[in-house]
Amino acid sequence: MKLRILALPLLAAFFALTLGCEGGISEIVLDGFDQDKKVTDDSMLDDDADVSSDIERDQPDTDIDEPAPDIKQPDADVKPDPDIKDPDADVKPPDPDIKDPDADVEQPDTDVEEPDTDVEEPDTDVEDPDTDTEEPDTDVEEPDTDVEEPECEVDEDCEQEPLVCHEFICELGKCIEVPEENDTPCSDGNFCTSDDTCQYGECVSGPPVVCEDGDPCTVSRCVPTEGCIYDQIEGTHTCGQGECFREVPICIDGVPNECIPGEPEDEVCDGLDNDCNGVIDNGNPGGGEYCDSDLEGPCKPGTTACINGKVECLPDILPDLEVCDGIDNDCDGEVDNNTIDAGKPCRVPGKLGVCTTGKLMCINAMLECIQTVFPTAEVCDGLDNNCNGEVDEGDPESGLPCDTKLKGVCAEGLTACSGGKLGCTQVIFPTTEICDGLDNDCDGVTDPPNTSGCTNYLKDADGDGFGVAGDSMCLCAPSHPYTTTKVGDCCDSDAAVNPEATGWFTTPNACGNFDYDCNTKLDRQHTGAGSCRFFDWPLNFCERTEGWVGGEPECGRTGKWLTDCSLGFFTCSETTIERVQGCR
């Protein structure tokens, strides 16, 4: 704490009044002063000097009782002069345990006798200090407001609630929170652990709680927020097998319940394990007796058998595939119907060519080959279609038009029978290309440029019917942009420009000039200078010359064009119009 030096006299006076005893300020040693030089007079202190809080005063001998606790304050009715500036409201009386200024401050002489503890308290009727007493300098700073009363004298004075595994102790008048000793019992808030202990200021969980009540009708579990919970078992358990199987509750009213299996019986054909041996319908109960099945023919006789809990009649002979043998092999009540051999291909004996083709049929319990293909006209297929013993005689299907898959005129061909297959034989071969609309050289291109008989077509990009001299292509027919034989176009990007152009134009063409008729000359639409000339003899009149006034404008520009002259008093007045100069 820092104290203004100038406040020391005031504090000294205050202590003298309140203590009611002789003495003044103890000798003080200040930082920055000669350690051998003691300050005993406040006149020796600098007004602006600060005493730092880190300056501590050595405590008096522990055997010397401090007088402060027994000393009472002046009567509450004693008031300072109203003109005296009161100390800060937060100023507290100096506490006996307050740390004194710097340790270098010398303590009172240990030989100085302490005031008699029996000294009477100051008379409560003591009059206020003389009002004429000169007030201390108004610049004197009040004692520091941070002087605090001690919090405690012993550990029991510290009533603050510490953290888990911590405690408060009293040290130098302050309650300080410190960790408890290791292995001190604590609680981690988990009911599922036990014997929790403090370790270095933290509560460490102990071993888990064993929740076991030895009751076979309960299931134990531990909930951290509740502890051990014992749930009643609600399930069932079973015993026995087959029809002896039983299922009963594990416990009834908290008492274990025994499961007793049923009594076995003789096995019958009902889909159940009557004798409780784990096998259903064992021993084929009700089987082995003669019976008639639902089938016909040789499959009619049968024997009973227990199947899927029912007694059924099984045929002694099972149905088989029907064959041509005069027997109902498939037991459907019909003989030799849909035999497995019927319909298979066969070769008809005594026939030629395709007429040998036949299929098997069951007739009177015998398989016979019946002809299915008969003579037809001969075709190019490598077969004897007319069944005369010769194949593809007479080159059948030959001489018909066909496509050779070649290009141009070479694609035309005729069919020919060879090796039982029709082929397309080429009959036209490549020749020199001519302008006839055909691909004579069979290269896939019809009438290309420079074909024999072609015409030179000029390029006409703008489509005005005139081409540019020197830019041509010899073609059998016009093809854009080579479409005209008329020459003379001087701007092939503008259709208005050609030798036959007759109009007048006020804007440049696409080539940036006014030569629309391609004559290499600039023809103007309106030419000549206009004027009005006055004559006063022998008669007053005006001579008019129609034309431009003030100079002829450039192509596309506007100028004044004289149209008439009006006779005035020895003058001629001009009449003009605005006109645009057209060109070509």
Secondary structure, 3 states (H helix, E strand, C coil): CCEEHHHHHHHHHHHHHHHCCCCCCCCECCCCCCCCCCECCHHHCCCCCEECCCCCECCCCCCCCCCHHHCCCCCCCCCCCCCCCCCCCCCCCCCCCCCCCCCCECCCCCCCCCCCCCCCCCCCCCCCCCCCCCCCCCCCCCCCCCCCCCCCCCHHHCCCCCCCCEEEEEECCEEEEEECCCCCECCCCCCCECCCEEECCEEECCCECCCCCCCCCEEEEEECCCEEEEEECCCEEEECCHHHCEEEECEECCEECCCCCCCCCCCCCCCCCCCCCCCCCCCCCCCCCEEECCCCHHHCEEEEEEECCEEEEEECCCCCCCCCCCCCCCCCCCCCCCCCCCCCEEECCCCCHHHHEEEEEEECCEEEEEECCCCCCCCCCCCCCCCCCCCCCCCCCCCCEEECCCCHHHHEEEEEEECCEEEEEECCCCCCCECCCCCCCCCCCCCCCCCECCEEEEECCCCCCCECCCCEEEECCCECCEEECCECCCCCCCCCCCCCCCCCECCCCCCCCCCCCCCCCCCECCCCECEEEEECCCCCEEEEECEEECCCCCCCCEEEEEEEEEECCCCEEEEEEEEECCEC
